[in-house]
Amino acid sequence: MPSEFDIIRQYFTLPVIGSVRTDVELGIGDDAAILSVPEGHHLVQSVDTLILGVHFPAETSAEDIAYKALAVNLSDMAAMGAEPAWFALAITLPDDNEKWLKAFSKSLSMLAKQYNVQLIGGDTTNGPLSISITINGFVQKNKALRRNSAQATDKIYVSGTIGDAALALAAWQEQCLLRDESVPYLQQRLNRPQARVELGLVLREYASSCIDISDGLIADLGHIIDSSDVGARITFDDIPLSNEFKLNLTDEALIIPLVLAGGDDYELCFTIPVAKQIAFEKIIKENNILVSCIGEIESQQGIRCIKADKEIELHESGYQHFTHS
């Protein structure tokens, strides 16, 4: 097996992975990168790890693994209202599969260029497959979106549609069957989530709080209400579902947990003060961004989810590491 330096040089150095940014004073090649932060901005940083068998099945393609590894980090930037800039990659590989590495590197670079981010360093080791990405971005001082500022009467929104990725995962785990024609769309939603960076930049002017939906709608909305010391009331029938989701599932016993606790959507869940709601919906319509109002922040603690005038009993709050075997 070639050395880690051979792998870095061949697959992650030339050409540059992602965009060539002028704020990268020194990228890959030294012990650390040297970077410039714009005046009047904060540096925003996040890290996520994807592990074989936990975050993706063994048969997942190298292209999809690379895409998702970066996309989930871009989603964290979106949730903070930050403009993504640079990322570092730590990858553990079981072998030096040239075909796999080429596909992984190409996919990673394509997505990085799409969002104007540059790979600036990282680490390569031998072992069970896992990918960790640390991403950095910028946000103007006092403009970052946070979880702790939601207030009673704020409206609760989500972007996109909810539950598609969870449905794809449930099918892979043989909990349900999918129509053949629905498989490509739903697998795409699981393997290639769309980071809502553009929406995050818009939300800086309107939202009182924001989070991305990674562990499940109820779990992640729960982080907002816990941090803000408030409660929430949502209407299940207002949660946006894709046509593919609705075509494949009619069993309410499966629909409800997948939508509320399924996770892996990487859509944004955010709150908008009533005074800004009209202006927000106007600019969202002008930018052709899909969002849906699903409820309201309340002063009473906890989350209440209403369906057909009845409150749903919430059993599963989302995925948590170390509590699932």
Phi, psi and omega in degrees: 000135178296161179289164177301328181291325176295316180295315179299314182296318186280324189246343187230008181244303184240128351291172179303135176282118181092203180281158172264107187260140181286344180273003173266101181288323178210122183258228183292138175137333177250186181291337179204160177274157175241124190228153179248132177257129181300145178298140178081010181238155170263152172271130180248131185227143177212156178220140176222147178239136174246130184237136178305130178088345177252310183255344177205144178292161182299330183277000179298137183289156177300322180298315181291323179297314179298315182300310184293322181302319179279322184299321182292331175286320175299325178295324176297321176297317179300318181295337178264357184071026185260152174268115183293146185228304186224158174212154175243145185241125170245116185235133175251125187241137177286336179201181183255048181301107186297317180298316180297314183295320178297315180295317179300311182298317181296314180296317179300316182293321181298315180291322179299319178294323180301324182254012175057047176241155184235138173286127186241359180159190178152212183205148179230127181224167179258130180163192178301141187299122172207151182228124175241131177237131172252122183245147178233147177210181182239148169213140179300145180305136180069017179246353183296142174279138181228174182267347195256021185238012177290144181228156179306139183085348173301145178272142181260128180236158166228153175267161173058217177236155186247142171100347184297312181296319179296324178293317178299319179292320179298322178294318178298325179276006176064033175274342181200169177249147179247149169296141182305320183289345181268342187301312182301316181297312184291323176294324177298321180293328178282314188272336184226066179297146180268118178286127186270055183296316180301315178297317180302321179294323177294319186296339180305331182269352188229323190280145174267340177200161181199151176204154172264151186267097179249321184263353182131147185303311183293317180298316185282323171298325177299326177295322179295310185290327177293316180291329183266354180060047178224188175233184181210149174232121179238155179252117186303318184290350176268352178288124185287127177242142179287160176299323180295322177297312184292328179292329186265342183231129173234349182279108183300329181296336177260324181301310187299309180294326179295319181287316186276332188228004187293317179078183180068013178287318186055032166273169178261139170245127187210165181240141182236124174301145182304323182295339181253000188297314182296314180296321179296311182294331177294312183289329176295318178295320180297327181265004176055046179254131182276116172224157180222136175276123186242358181171200186213145174284137180237164177282332178293131182296157176091173179245131174244126179245121186252132175224121181053047176067012178238144180276129178283134175281120185269112181264310188252122186265003178127175182283134175228129176295150178077356176246358178245132178273000000 
